[in-house]
Amino acid sequence: MSWEYKELNDSFIEEYEGYKLENQSHYEAVVRTFDENYSEIYSDSMEKAVLFVISAELLIKQSRIYKVSKENYIRELSSIDFNNVKEHISMGQLNENEFEELYLRRNVVLKALEKMPVDLCPKVRWFYDEIVNTINTLFFNYQKIEDVMNNVLNTFQNEFRNKACAKKIVYTTIAENLIRLNKKLPGDIIDEIKDGLFDNSDFELTEEESQDLSKRIAKVLENLDS
């Protein structure tokens, strides 16, 4: 059964939000939702256009995009045949207004995508600012330190498996918040950051992010020594 325009848009966002509730990063939630819905064989031209447009609209909310993904999205968005898409009006999958809306959305997101900074790391992951902002928000809304610590670690547990920098970012941000709240730092937090080193050989962080993390770790260690 073919999707209707509005139904497919709504379903995509609902599924994306569901993955986010499972503690997946914005990036991973977009990729998984796209993969669950897209089929080169079975998706029709209208469905393919909607899926590429809506996933691109979400991806441009990131700070950057992997260079190969950027190239692929630009190619796919540029090659949408809107004459074929328009044929689906007669099939009842979208109306004239929705067709015009989709065409405009494609043009807007394509321009934004072309301007996006390139990411050198192919890993689907939480980005640096995304991790820091998420943890800071959880701490600002905390009631019990133990609960917020567990929440933070549960949120990023999967990220620790094959993302070399993730644990350092998470533990440093936890340490900063505990220091701000005049709370004692657990031994495992101190042990993780005390050497001040992290592996950025896969370019998970930009140069600016790497420098920022180094400064933040150094400041935390200064607080521990004072």
TORSEMI-226510 format. One line per field, with one value per residue: residue number from 0; residue in three letters; x, y, z of N, C-alpha, C in turn. Coordinates in steps of 0.05 Angstrom, whole numbers, plus 5000, padded with zeros to 4 digits. Each point is the difference from the previous one (the first is absolute). Layout:
<nodes>
i	NUM_...
aa	ALA_...
n.u	X_...
n.v	Y_...
n.w	Z_...
ca.u	X_...
ca.v	Y_...
ca.w	Z_...
c.u	X_...
c.v	Y_...
c.w	Z_...
</nodes>
This chain:
<nodes>
i	0_1_2_3_4_5_6_7_8_9_10_11_12_13_14_15_16_17_18_19_20_21_22_23_24_25_26_27_28_29_30_31_32_33_34_35_36_37_38_39_40_41_42_43_44_45_46_47_48_49_50_51_52_53_54_55_56_57_58_59_60_61_62_63_64_65_66_67_68_69_70_71_72_73_74_75_76_77_78_79_80_81_82_83_84_85_86_87_88_89_90_91_92_93_94_95_96_97_98_99_100_101_102_103_104_105_106_107_108_109_110_111_112_113_114_115_116_117_118_119_120_121_122_123_124_125_126_127_128_129_130_131_132_133_134_135_136_137_138_139_140_141_142_143_144_145_146_147_148_149_150_151_152_153_154_155_156_157_158_159_160_161_162_163_164_165_166_167_168_169_170_171_172_173_174_175_176_177_178_179_180_181_182_183_184_185_186_187_188_189_190_191_192_193_194_195_196_197_198_199_200_201_202_203_204_205_206_207_208_209_210_211_212_213_214_215_216_217_218_219_220_221_222_223_224_225
aa	MET_SER_TRP_GLU_TYR_LYS_GLU_LEU_ASN_ASP_SER_PHE_ILE_GLU_GLU_TYR_GLU_GLY_TYR_LYS_LEU_GLU_ASN_GLN_SER_HIS_TYR_GLU_ALA_VAL_VAL_ARG_THR_PHE_ASP_GLU_ASN_TYR_SER_GLU_ILE_TYR_SER_ASP_SER_MET_GLU_LYS_ALA_VAL_LEU_PHE_VAL_ILE_SER_ALA_GLU_LEU_LEU_ILE_LYS_GLN_SER_ARG_ILE_TYR_LYS_VAL_SER_LYS_GLU_ASN_TYR_ILE_ARG_GLU_LEU_SER_SER_ILE_ASP_PHE_ASN_ASN_VAL_LYS_GLU_HIS_ILE_SER_MET_GLY_GLN_LEU_ASN_GLU_ASN_GLU_PHE_GLU_GLU_LEU_TYR_LEU_ARG_ARG_ASN_VAL_VAL_LEU_LYS_ALA_LEU_GLU_LYS_MET_PRO_VAL_ASP_LEU_CYS_PRO_LYS_VAL_ARG_TRP_PHE_TYR_ASP_GLU_ILE_VAL_ASN_THR_ILE_ASN_THR_LEU_PHE_PHE_ASN_TYR_GLN_LYS_ILE_GLU_ASP_VAL_MET_ASN_ASN_VAL_LEU_ASN_THR_PHE_GLN_ASN_GLU_PHE_ARG_ASN_LYS_ALA_CYS_ALA_LYS_LYS_ILE_VAL_TYR_THR_THR_ILE_ALA_GLU_ASN_LEU_ILE_ARG_LEU_ASN_LYS_LYS_LEU_PRO_GLY_ASP_ILE_ILE_ASP_GLU_ILE_LYS_ASP_GLY_LEU_PHE_ASP_ASN_SER_ASP_PHE_GLU_LEU_THR_GLU_GLU_GLU_SER_GLN_ASP_LEU_SER_LYS_ARG_ILE_ALA_LYS_VAL_LEU_GLU_ASN_LEU_ASP_SER
n.u	5017_4993_5020_4985_5001_4978_4988_5015_4995_4974_4999_5014_4988_4978_5009_5008_4978_4990_5017_4993_4976_5012_5004_4988_5023_4999_5026_5004_4985_5012_5024_4994_4988_5020_5019_4984_5000_5025_4991_5023_4990_4992_5017_4977_4997_4975_4999_5015_4985_4978_5009_5009_4978_4983_5014_5002_4974_5000_5014_4988_4986_5016_5022_5000_5009_5001_5024_5002_4989_5015_5020_4994_4996_5022_5013_4990_5004_5023_5000_4986_4985_4995_5007_5018_5011_4997_5009_5012_4996_5001_5021_4997_5026_4994_4995_4988_4987_4996_4993_4988_4989_4997_4992_4986_4991_4998_4990_4985_4994_4998_4990_4985_4995_4998_4988_4991_5013_5023_4990_5024_4983_5001_5008_4978_4998_5003_4994_5023_4991_4992_5022_5016_4985_4999_5025_5007_4983_5010_5024_4993_4990_5023_4993_5009_5024_4994_4976_5010_5017_4981_4985_5020_5008_4975_4998_5024_4989_4981_5002_5004_4984_4995_4995_5024_4987_4979_5013_5021_4985_4988_5023_5012_4978_4999_5026_4997_4979_5014_5021_4983_4992_5027_4999_5004_5023_4984_5011_4978_4987_5013_4998_4976_5001_5010_5001_4976_5001_4997_4988_5010_5012_4975_5010_4994_5022_4990_5018_4980_4984_5020_5006_4974_4999_5023_4990_4977_5014_5017_4978_4988_5022_5000_4974_5008_5019_4980
n.v	4976_5019_5016_5014_5023_5009_4977_5001_5025_4996_4979_5014_5023_4986_4988_5023_5011_4978_5003_5025_4991_4985_5026_5001_5005_5026_4998_4983_5016_5020_4990_4992_5024_5012_4985_5005_5023_5002_4997_4994_4976_5002_5018_5013_5015_5001_4975_4994_5017_4991_4975_5006_5012_4984_4980_5013_5006_4975_4991_5020_4988_4981_4998_4976_4992_4974_5004_4973_5002_5021_4987_4979_5015_5015_4977_4987_5021_5003_4974_5010_4982_5026_4994_4982_5016_5018_4978_5002_5025_4990_4990_5026_4999_5020_5025_5019_5008_4975_4997_5024_4991_4976_5012_5017_4980_4987_5022_5004_4974_4999_5025_4993_4978_5014_5015_4975_5004_4991_4977_4996_4998_4974_5001_4985_5025_5003_5025_5012_5021_4981_4987_5021_5008_4975_4996_5023_4994_4975_5012_5018_4977_4996_4977_4976_5006_4980_5012_5025_4991_4985_5022_5015_4983_4997_5027_5001_4980_5000_5026_4988_4985_5018_5018_5003_5021_4984_4980_5010_5004_4977_4987_5014_4997_4974_4999_5014_4985_4979_5010_5006_4975_5002_4981_4978_4999_4982_4980_4988_5022_5002_4974_5006_5022_4987_4983_5011_4974_5003_4980_5019_4976_4996_5022_4987_5015_5024_5014_5017_4979_4989_5024_5003_4975_5004_5024_4988_4980_5018_5014_4977_4993_5025_4997_4977_5014_5017
n.w	5000_4983_5008_5016_4989_5011_4994_4978_4997_5007_4985_4982_5006_5000_4979_4989_5009_4990_4980_5000_5005_4981_5004_4977_4988_4996_4995_5021_5014_4988_5003_5025_5004_4988_5012_5021_4988_4994_4976_4989_5008_5025_5008_4997_4978_5007_5008_4979_4986_5012_4997_4976_4994_5011_4991_4977_5003_5008_4980_4987_5019_4989_5014_4991_4976_5002_4990_5004_5024_5003_4988_5015_5021_4995_4994_5021_5015_4988_5003_5021_4988_5001_4975_5008_5018_4981_4987_5024_4989_4976_5014_5007_4993_4984_5009_4984_5022_5005_4975_5000_5022_4990_4978_5015_5015_4977_4989_5021_5003_4974_5000_5021_4987_4978_5019_5005_5023_4991_5007_5012_5020_4991_5026_5001_5010_5026_4992_5000_4987_4985_5004_4997_4980_4992_5007_4990_4980_4999_5002_4982_4991_5013_5012_4990_5011_5016_4999_5002_5017_5011_5000_5008_5018_5006_4999_5011_5014_4981_5006_5023_4986_4981_5019_4990_4991_4995_5011_4987_4979_5002_5007_4981_4985_5007_4997_4978_4995_5007_4987_4980_5006_5001_4981_5014_4987_4989_5011_4989_5009_5023_5003_4990_5014_5020_4980_4997_4994_4974_4987_4984_4997_5008_5010_5023_5007_4997_4987_4994_4994_4986_4991_4995_4991_4988_4993_4993_4989_4989_4994_4992_4988_4991_4996_4990_4988_4997
ca.u	4983_5015_4996_4992_5021_4999_5003_5028_5014_4993_5011_5029_5006_4992_5020_5025_4997_5001_5028_5012_4992_5016_5027_5017_5007_4984_5011_4992_4971_4993_5010_4984_4973_5002_5005_4977_4978_5008_5006_5007_4983_4971_4991_4994_5015_4990_5010_5029_5004_4993_5019_5026_4996_4995_5024_5019_4991_5009_5029_5012_5000_5026_5021_5014_4991_5021_5003_4987_4971_4993_5001_4978_4975_4998_4994_4973_4981_5002_4990_4971_4984_4975_4979_4991_4986_4974_4981_4988_4976_4977_4997_4989_5021_5005_4985_5016_5014_5021_5021_5015_5014_5023_5019_5012_5017_5024_5018_5010_5018_5023_5018_5012_5018_5024_5016_5007_5027_5005_5011_5019_4996_4976_4984_4974_5006_4994_5020_5012_4981_4975_5006_5003_4974_4982_5008_4995_4971_4992_5009_4985_4973_5003_4989_5019_5025_5002_4981_5010_5024_4991_4987_5021_5016_4982_4997_5024_5014_5006_5019_5027_5010_5019_5005_5023_5000_4975_5002_5014_4982_4979_5010_5009_4976_4990_5018_4995_4975_5003_5016_4983_4980_5015_4997_5024_5002_5005_5027_5002_5000_5027_5018_4996_5009_5025_5024_4996_5004_4978_5008_4984_5011_4979_4989_4974_4998_5015_5023_4990_4988_5022_5013_4982_4999_5025_4999_4980_5011_5021_4987_4990_5023_5009_4981_5005_5025_4998
ca.v	5024_5025_5021_5027_5020_5008_4976_4992_5021_4997_4974_5002_5015_4983_4978_5014_5007_4975_4992_5019_4991_4977_5010_5002_5027_5011_4989_4972_4998_5007_4978_4976_5004_5000_4973_4984_5008_5002_4976_5007_4985_5002_5028_5014_5025_5019_4991_5005_5028_5008_4989_5015_5028_5003_4992_5021_5022_4994_4998_5026_5011_4993_5020_4992_4975_4984_5010_4982_5003_5026_4997_4982_5014_5020_4986_4990_5022_5014_4982_4994_5007_5009_4992_4974_5004_5013_4980_4987_5015_4985_4975_5007_5000_5028_5019_5021_5016_4983_4998_5025_5001_4981_5013_5022_4988_4989_5022_5012_4982_4996_5023_4998_4977_5008_5018_4987_4991_4972_4983_4981_4974_4987_4987_5011_5003_5025_5019_5011_5019_4985_4986_5020_5014_4980_4995_5025_5002_4980_5008_5024_4992_4977_5000_4984_4996_4972_4995_5013_4985_4975_5008_5008_4976_4984_5013_4998_4974_4988_5017_4994_4975_5003_5028_5003_5025_5004_4997_5023_5023_4995_5001_5027_5017_4993_5011_5029_5005_4992_5022_5023_4995_4995_4972_4985_4985_4971_4991_4992_5025_5010_4981_5002_5026_5010_5000_5022_4991_4987_4992_5013_4992_4996_5027_5003_5028_5020_5011_5018_4984_4986_5020_5007_4978_5000_5022_4993_4979_5013_5016_4981_4989_5022_5001_4977_5005_5024
ca.w	5000_4998_5020_4993_5006_5028_5016_5000_5016_5029_5009_5002_5024_5023_5003_5008_5028_5015_5002_5019_5027_5006_5005_4976_4992_4979_4975_4998_4998_4972_4982_5004_4990_4971_4991_5005_4982_4972_4984_4973_4982_5006_5004_4975_4996_5020_5026_5000_5002_5028_5019_4998_5009_5029_5014_4996_5017_5027_5001_5000_5027_5012_4996_4975_4989_4988_4972_4980_5003_4988_4971_4992_5004_4979_4975_5000_5000_4974_4979_5002_4976_5010_4981_5010_5025_4995_4991_5023_5007_4989_5016_5026_5021_5008_4984_4987_5020_5012_4979_5000_5026_4998_4981_5014_5021_4987_4992_5025_5015_4983_5004_5027_5001_4985_5017_5025_5004_4995_5021_4989_5014_4989_5021_5008_5028_5013_4996_5025_5013_5006_5025_5022_5006_5011_5028_5016_5004_5020_5027_5008_5008_5018_5028_5014_4985_4992_4978_4976_4992_4986_4975_4981_4992_4984_4974_4983_5003_4974_4986_5010_4989_4977_4995_5018_5016_5014_5029_5010_4999_5020_5027_5005_5004_5027_5020_5001_5014_5028_5012_5002_5021_5024_5006_4998_4975_5004_4992_4972_4983_5002_4987_4971_4989_5013_4982_4982_4973_4986_4973_4980_4975_4981_4995_5012_5008_4984_5014_5021_5022_5014_5017_5021_5019_5015_5020_5020_5017_5016_5021_5020_5016_5017_5023_5018_5014_5017
c.u	5018_4993_4987_5021_5000_5005_5029_5017_4996_5012_5030_5007_4993_5021_5026_4999_5001_5028_5014_4994_5016_5030_5019_5005_4981_5008_4990_4970_4991_5008_4983_4972_4999_5003_4975_4978_5008_5006_5005_4981_4970_4990_4995_5014_4991_5012_5030_5006_4995_5021_5027_4997_4998_5025_5022_4993_5009_5030_5013_4998_5025_5021_5015_4990_5023_5002_4987_4970_4991_4999_4976_4973_4996_4993_4971_4979_4999_4987_4971_4986_4972_4977_4988_4984_4972_4979_4985_4976_4975_4995_4990_5020_5008_4983_5019_5016_5023_5023_5017_5016_5025_5022_5016_5018_5026_5020_5013_5021_5025_5020_5013_5020_5027_5019_5011_5030_5002_5012_5018_4996_4974_4982_4974_5001_4987_5023_5008_4980_4974_5003_5000_4974_4980_5006_4995_4970_4991_5008_4985_4972_5000_4985_5018_5024_5002_4983_5010_5025_4993_4987_5021_5014_4983_4996_5023_5015_5008_5021_5029_5013_5020_5004_5022_4999_4976_5002_5014_4982_4978_5010_5010_4976_4987_5017_4995_4975_5001_5016_4983_4980_5014_4996_5027_5000_5006_5028_5002_5000_5028_5019_4999_5013_5028_5024_4998_5002_4975_5009_4981_5010_4979_4985_4971_4995_5014_5024_4992_4988_5021_5015_4982_4998_5025_5001_4981_5011_5021_4988_4988_5022_5011_4982_5005_5025_4999_4986
c.v	5025_5019_5025_5020_5007_4977_4992_5020_4996_4974_5002_5014_4984_4978_5011_5007_4975_4990_5019_4992_4976_5008_4999_5029_5010_4988_4971_4997_5007_4977_4975_5003_4999_4971_4982_5005_5000_4973_5009_4986_5007_5029_5013_5027_5021_4993_5005_5030_5010_4991_5014_5029_5001_4991_5021_5024_4996_5000_5028_5014_4993_5022_4994_4973_4986_5006_4982_5002_5026_4998_4983_5015_5022_4988_4991_5022_5015_4984_4993_5009_5008_4996_4973_5003_5011_4980_4987_5016_4985_4974_5005_5000_5027_5018_5021_5016_4985_4996_5025_5003_4983_5011_5022_4989_4989_5022_5013_4983_4995_5023_4999_4978_5007_5017_4987_4993_4970_4986_4979_4972_4988_4989_5016_5002_5026_5019_5014_5019_4986_4985_5020_5013_4981_4996_5024_5004_4981_5009_5025_4993_4978_5004_4984_4995_4972_4994_5012_4987_4975_5006_5007_4975_4981_5011_4995_4974_4988_5015_4994_4976_5003_5029_5009_5025_5002_4999_5024_5024_4998_5004_5028_5018_4993_5013_5030_5006_4993_5022_5025_4998_4994_4971_4986_4984_4970_4992_4992_5023_5011_4983_5003_5024_5008_5001_5023_4993_4989_4995_5012_4993_4995_5026_5002_5028_5017_5009_5018_4985_4986_5019_5008_4978_4999_5021_4994_4979_5012_5016_4983_4990_5022_5002_4977_5005_5023_4994
c.w	5000_5022_4988_5011_5030_5018_5002_5016_5030_5011_5003_5026_5025_5005_5009_5030_5018_5004_5019_5029_5008_5005_4976_4993_4978_4973_4996_4996_4971_4981_5003_4989_4969_4990_5004_4979_4970_4987_4972_4980_5004_5004_4973_5000_5020_5027_5002_5004_5028_5019_4999_5010_5031_5016_4997_5018_5029_5002_5000_5027_5015_4995_4974_4990_4986_4970_4979_5002_4988_4970_4990_5002_4978_4973_4999_5000_4974_4977_5002_4975_5009_4980_5008_5026_4996_4991_5024_5011_4991_5014_5028_5023_5010_4983_4989_5021_5013_4980_5000_5025_4999_4982_5014_5022_4989_4994_5024_5013_4983_5003_5027_5002_4986_5017_5025_5002_4997_5024_4988_5012_4990_5021_5005_5031_5012_4994_5027_5014_5008_5027_5023_5007_5012_5029_5017_5006_5022_5028_5010_5010_5021_5026_5018_4982_4990_4976_4974_4990_4985_4973_4978_4990_4983_4972_4981_5001_4973_4985_5008_4985_4978_4993_5020_5018_5018_5030_5013_5001_5022_5028_5007_5006_5026_5022_5003_5016_5029_5015_5004_5023_5027_5010_4996_4974_5006_4989_4970_4981_5000_4984_4969_4989_5010_4982_4979_4970_4987_4971_4980_4972_4978_4994_5010_5008_4979_5016_5023_5023_5016_5019_5024_5021_5017_5021_5023_5020_5018_5023_5022_5018_5018_5025_5019_5017_5020_5026
</nodes>
